[in-house]
Amino acid sequence: MTRPPLNRRLAEFGTTIFAEMSALAARTGAINLGQGFPDTDGPEEVREAAVRALRDGRGNQYPPGPGVPELRTAIADHQRKRYGLEYDPGTEVLVTAGATEAIAASLLALVEPGDEVIALEPYYDSYAACVAMAGGTRVPVTLRPHEGAYVLDLDELRSAVTDRTRLILLNTPHNPTGTVLTRAELTAVAELAVERDLLVVTDEVYEHLVFDGAEHVPIASLPGMRERTVTISSAGKTFSFTGWKVGWITASPELTSAVRSAKQFLTYVSSGPFQYAVAEALRLPDAYFDALRADLAAKRDLLGEGLAQAGFEVYRPSGTYFVTTDVRPLGATDGLAFCRSLPERAGVVAIPNAVFYDHREAGAPFVRFAFCKRTEVLEDAVSRLKRLA
């Protein structure tokens, strides 16, 4: 062969860190607090809705390309009820194979070779790969730890914009840091996008997982942003059915049509019966969402306090179901090496944040733990982590 088989755009992306660490957990019998999936299923009534759809023959064949009408209507109703955002389910809602496909389709549709894409660093690893597949250039703007949380430097963001910038890729609530961008921060981002005529693609899959009075503000709800924003969310994180892979976008007809043009050549359609179930899930009463937040907040505190007692510096998250820690108080400086040794040392698996950075040195000492697990699992993990102290 005259050249390597892998497209050079993807050459820098090997096996994901999630696969590596999950395999390490399986091999060592360690508790897996690395990959972010719950260890219990979501509401029984939602699962039964999927069973009903299967039995009734709804979705067993190809569903409509944009998604089943029941789900698109439920998504539009959700956006209106929660955020006052009006979307036409026929032209402004598109169902995808999870948020991952929504991100890929959005970037493939909206980015051309040579375009720059600003992403908040650390970023979910698929962002970088999708920018690369689209032929774009990623421009990281680093969230930095300050007084126990991660913050966005708005001056750094503004300085990152050039004449080649096509869009800003946001994620709030933010994985892996747990930061929830404030209304003031998002207003500044919105003003910059309007001033420089930029698109915004915003990953809001953790929209319902916010704590301590934090407010999730969709940037599409801010002045001048509805027509230039692609909003992405999914059912996996909110309803604990990550394997169903049901995501969606809401956007103007022009942006939705563009994203659909790329999406139709990826999966085309997916998750037919599950779409009907998610339509019912989105109509669950507020009590469900309140209980979810309360449960996760308690688990965050349990794990966070245990990590602090084990010697980590802990950054208390305002959203998501991840907590970021600094391993330097434990005498380590390399988070990747620390995570590879942690199963043998303490019987727990975590994820090194450095893999989510272009500036690897900025993320080197930070490690992420997931707390979307049963309480008894977290208690066991905390007990094991005490060995480090």
C-alpha positions in Angstrom: 0.0 0.0 0.0 1.3 3.4 -0.9 -0.4 5.2 2.0 -2.0 4.2 5.3 -5.6 3.0 5.0 -7.1 5.5 7.4 -8.1 8.9 6.1 -5.4 11.4 7.2 -8.1 13.6 8.8 -8.8 10.8 11.3 -5.2 9.7 11.8 -4.8 11.5 15.1 -7.9 9.7 16.6 -7.2 6.2 17.8 -9.5 4.0 19.9 -11.5 6.3 22.2 -10.4 6.6 25.8 -13.8 5.3 26.9 -13.2 2.0 25.1 -9.7 1.7 26.7 -10.9 2.4 30.2 -14.0 0.3 30.0 -11.9 -2.6 28.8 -9.5 -2.0 31.7 -12.5 -2.1 34.1 -13.6 -5.4 32.7 -10.2 -6.9 32.8 -9.4 -5.9 36.4 -12.9 -6.1 37.9 -12.7 -2.4 38.9 -15.7 -0.2 39.4 -16.2 1.7 36.2 -16.8 5.4 37.0 -15.3 6.3 33.6 -17.8 6.0 30.9 -20.9 8.1 31.5 -23.8 5.7 31.4 -26.2 4.8 34.3 -26.2 1.3 35.8 -30.0 1.2 36.1 -32.7 1.7 33.4 -35.0 4.7 33.3 -38.7 4.9 34.1 -40.6 1.7 33.7 -43.5 3.4 31.9 -41.1 4.6 29.2 -39.7 1.2 28.7 -43.2 -0.2 28.5 -44.0 2.4 25.9 -41.2 1.0 23.7 -42.6 -2.5 24.2 -46.0 -1.4 23.2 -44.6 0.3 20.1 -42.8 -2.9 19.1 -45.9 -5.1 19.6 -48.2 -2.6 17.8 -45.8 -2.6 14.8 -45.0 1.1 15.2 -41.5 1.9 14.1 -40.5 -1.7 13.2 -40.0 -0.6 9.6 -38.3 2.6 8.4 -39.7 5.6 10.3 -40.0 8.9 8.5 -36.7 10.5 7.7 -37.2 13.6 10.0 -38.5 11.3 12.8 -41.9 10.1 13.8 -44.5 13.0 14.0 -45.3 12.1 17.6 -41.7 12.6 18.8 -41.2 15.8 16.7 -44.3 17.2 18.2 -43.2 16.3 21.7 -39.8 17.9 21.2 -41.5 21.1 20.0 -43.8 21.1 23.0 -40.9 20.5 25.3 -39.0 23.5 23.9 -42.1 25.7 24.2 -43.0 24.6 27.7 -39.5 24.7 29.2 -37.9 27.6 27.4 -40.6 29.6 25.5 -39.0 28.5 22.2 -41.5 28.0 19.4 -40.5 25.4 16.7 -42.6 23.9 13.9 -42.4 20.1 14.3 -42.7 19.7 10.6 -39.8 21.9 9.4 -37.7 22.8 12.5 -37.2 19.5 14.3 -35.0 16.6 13.2 -34.6 13.3 15.0 -31.1 11.7 15.0 -29.3 8.6 16.2 -28.4 10.2 19.5 -26.7 13.5 20.0 -23.5 12.1 18.5 -25.0 11.8 15.1 -26.7 15.3 15.5 -23.2 16.8 16.1 -21.7 14.9 13.2 -24.5 15.8 10.8 -24.5 19.5 11.9 -20.8 19.9 11.4 -20.7 18.0 8.1 -23.6 20.1 6.8 -22.4 23.5 8.0 -18.6 23.4 7.8 -16.5 23.5 4.7 -12.8 22.8 4.3 -10.8 25.8 5.7 -13.6 26.9 8.1 -12.6 27.4 11.7 -14.8 26.0 14.5 -14.4 27.3 18.0 -14.9 24.7 20.7 -14.8 25.0 24.5 -11.8 23.0 25.8 -11.9 20.4 27.3 -14.4 19.0 24.8 -16.2 15.7 24.2 -13.9 13.7 21.9 -16.4 13.4 19.0 -16.3 17.1 18.5 -12.7 17.1 17.3 -13.3 14.1 15.0 -16.4 15.6 13.5 -14.7 18.9 12.8 -11.8 16.9 11.2 -14.2 14.9 9.0 -15.9 18.1 7.8 -12.4 19.4 6.8 -12.6 22.2 9.3 -10.0 23.5 11.7 -10.8 23.4 15.4 -9.9 26.4 17.5 -10.0 25.6 21.3 -10.9 28.1 23.9 -9.9 26.7 27.2 -12.2 26.7 30.3 -9.9 27.2 33.3 -10.3 26.2 36.9 -10.9 29.2 39.2 -12.1 29.1 42.8 -13.5 25.6 42.7 -15.1 25.8 39.3 -14.3 26.1 35.6 -14.9 29.4 33.9 -15.0 30.8 30.4 -12.7 33.7 29.5 -14.8 35.8 27.2 -11.8 37.9 26.1 -10.1 34.7 25.0 -13.2 33.7 23.1 -13.5 37.0 21.3 -9.8 36.9 20.4 -10.3 33.4 18.9 -12.7 34.6 16.2 -11.1 35.3 12.8 -12.4 36.0 9.3 -12.4 32.2 8.8 -14.5 31.4 11.8 -17.7 29.6 10.7 -19.3 28.6 14.0 -19.0 28.3 17.8 -19.6 24.8 19.2 -21.0 25.1 22.7 -21.7 22.5 25.4 -23.6 23.6 28.4 -24.1 22.0 30.9 -20.5 21.2 30.1 -18.9 17.7 29.9 -16.4 17.0 31.5 -16.1 20.0 33.8 -19.7 20.3 35.1 -19.8 24.0 34.3 -23.2 25.6 33.5 -22.7 28.8 31.5 -24.6 31.7 33.0 -27.1 33.8 31.3 -24.5 36.7 31.3 -21.9 34.5 29.7 -24.3 33.2 27.1 -25.5 36.7 26.3 -21.9 37.7 25.6 -21.4 34.7 23.3 -24.7 35.6 21.5 -23.6 39.2 21.0 -20.3 38.0 19.6 -22.1 35.6 17.2 -24.5 38.3 16.0 -21.7 40.8 15.6 -19.4 38.5 13.6 -22.3 36.7 11.8 -21.4 33.2 13.2 -23.5 30.1 13.6 -23.7 28.3 16.9 -24.1 24.6 17.4 -25.0 23.9 21.0 -24.9 20.5 22.7 -27.5 20.6 25.6 -27.9 16.9 26.3 -27.5 17.6 30.1 -30.1 20.3 30.1 -32.2 18.7 32.9 -29.1 17.8 35.0 -28.4 21.1 36.8 -28.0 21.6 40.5 -27.8 24.1 43.3 -30.2 26.6 41.6 -28.2 26.7 38.4 -30.2 27.7 35.4 -30.0 26.1 32.0 -30.4 28.8 29.4 -30.7 27.7 25.7 -28.7 30.2 23.7 -31.3 30.0 21.0 -33.6 31.9 23.4 -31.4 35.0 23.4 -31.9 38.0 21.1 -30.7 37.4 17.5 -29.9 33.7 18.1 -32.9 31.6 17.1 -32.1 31.9 13.3 -28.4 31.1 13.7 -28.5 28.3 16.3 -28.7 24.5 16.0 -29.7 23.2 19.4 -28.9 19.5 20.1 -30.3 17.3 22.8 -31.2 13.6 23.4 -33.1 11.2 25.6 -30.1 9.2 26.8 -29.0 11.3 29.7 -32.4 12.6 30.8 -34.2 9.2 30.8 -31.3 6.8 31.4 -31.8 4.9 28.2 -28.4 5.6 26.6 -28.5 2.5 24.4 -31.6 3.7 22.5 -29.7 6.5 20.7 -32.5 8.9 20.2 -31.4 12.5 19.8 -32.7 15.6 18.0 -32.0 19.1 16.7 -34.2 22.1 16.7 -33.3 25.0 14.4 -34.7 27.3 11.7 -36.1 25.6 8.6 -32.9 26.5 6.6 -30.5 25.1 9.2 -32.7 22.0 9.8 -32.8 21.3 6.1 -29.1 21.6 5.8 -28.4 19.2 8.7 -31.0 16.7 7.4 -29.1 16.7 4.0 -26.1 15.4 5.8 -27.9 13.1 8.3 -29.8 11.3 5.5 -26.5 9.8 4.3 -25.4 8.8 7.8 -28.0 6.5 9.4 -30.9 7.8 7.3 -33.3 6.7 10.1 -32.9 4.8 13.4 -34.6 3.7 16.7 -38.1 3.5 15.3 -40.0 2.0 18.2 -37.9 4.0 20.7 -39.0 7.2 19.2 -42.5 6.6 20.2 -41.4 5.8 23.7 -39.3 9.0 24.0 -42.3 11.0 22.8 -44.1 9.8 25.9 -41.0 10.3 28.1 -40.9 14.0 27.2 -44.4 14.4 28.6 -43.5 13.0 32.0 -44.6 15.3 34.9 -42.2 17.9 36.4 -41.9 15.6 39.4 -39.8 13.1 37.4 -37.3 15.8 36.4 -37.2 17.2 39.9 -36.5 13.7 41.4 -33.8 13.0 38.8 -32.0 16.2 39.8 -32.3 15.5 43.5 -31.0 11.9 43.1 -28.0 13.0 41.1 -27.2 15.9 43.4 -27.1 13.5 46.4 -24.8 11.1 44.4 -22.6 14.0 43.4 -22.2 15.0 47.0 -21.5 11.4 48.1 -18.8 10.9 45.5 -17.4 14.4 45.7 -16.9 14.2 49.5 -15.3 10.7 49.1 -12.9 12.0 46.5 -11.9 14.9 48.7 -11.3 12.6 51.7 -9.2 10.4 49.4 -6.9 13.5 48.7 -8.2 14.8 45.4 -8.9 18.5 44.8 -12.6 18.4 43.7 -14.3 20.8 41.4 -18.0 20.7 42.4 -20.1 20.5 39.2 -23.2 22.6 38.7 -24.5 20.2 36.0 -24.0 16.9 34.2 -23.2 13.7 36.1 -19.4 14.1 36.1 -17.0 15.5 38.7 -13.6 16.7 37.7 -10.7 16.3 40.1 -7.0 17.4 40.3 -4.6 14.6 41.1 -1.7 16.8 42.1 -2.5 16.7 45.8 -1.9 13.0 45.6 1.6 13.5 44.2 0.7 12.8 40.6 1.0 15.1 37.6 0.0 12.8 34.7 -3.7 12.1 34.7 -3.5 9.5 32.0 -0.9 7.5 33.8 -2.8 7.9 37.1 -6.0 6.5 35.5 -4.2 3.5 34.0 -2.8 2.7 37.4 -5.9 3.4 39.5 -7.7 0.1 38.9 -4.7 -1.8 40.5 -4.3 0.8 43.2 -7.9 1.3 44.2 -10.2 -0.8 42.1 -11.8 2.1 40.4 -11.7 3.4 36.8 -11.8 7.1 35.8 -11.2 9.1 32.6 -8.2 11.4 32.2 -9.3 14.9 31.0 -6.2 15.5 29.0 -7.7 13.5 26.1 -10.4 16.2 25.8 -7.8 19.0 25.2 -5.7 20.2 22.2 -3.5 21.8 24.9 -2.7 18.6 26.6 -0.6 20.3 29.3 -3.6 22.3 30.4 -5.6 19.1 31.2 -2.8 16.9 32.3 -3.5 16.7 36.0 -7.3 16.5 35.8 -9.4 13.3 36.0 -13.1 12.8 35.6 -15.4 10.5 37.6 -19.0 9.7 36.7 -21.6 9.6 39.5 -24.6 8.3 37.5 -24.4 4.9 39.3 -26.4 3.2 42.1 -25.7 4.6 45.6 -24.2 1.4 46.8 -21.8 1.3 43.9 -20.6 4.8 44.7 -20.3 4.0 48.4 -18.1 1.0 47.4 -16.0 3.2 45.1 -15.5 5.8 47.9 -14.4 3.1 50.3 -11.9 1.8 47.7 -10.6 5.2 46.9 -9.7 5.8 50.6 -6.7 3.5 49.9 -5.1 6.4 48.1 -5.2 8.5 51.2 
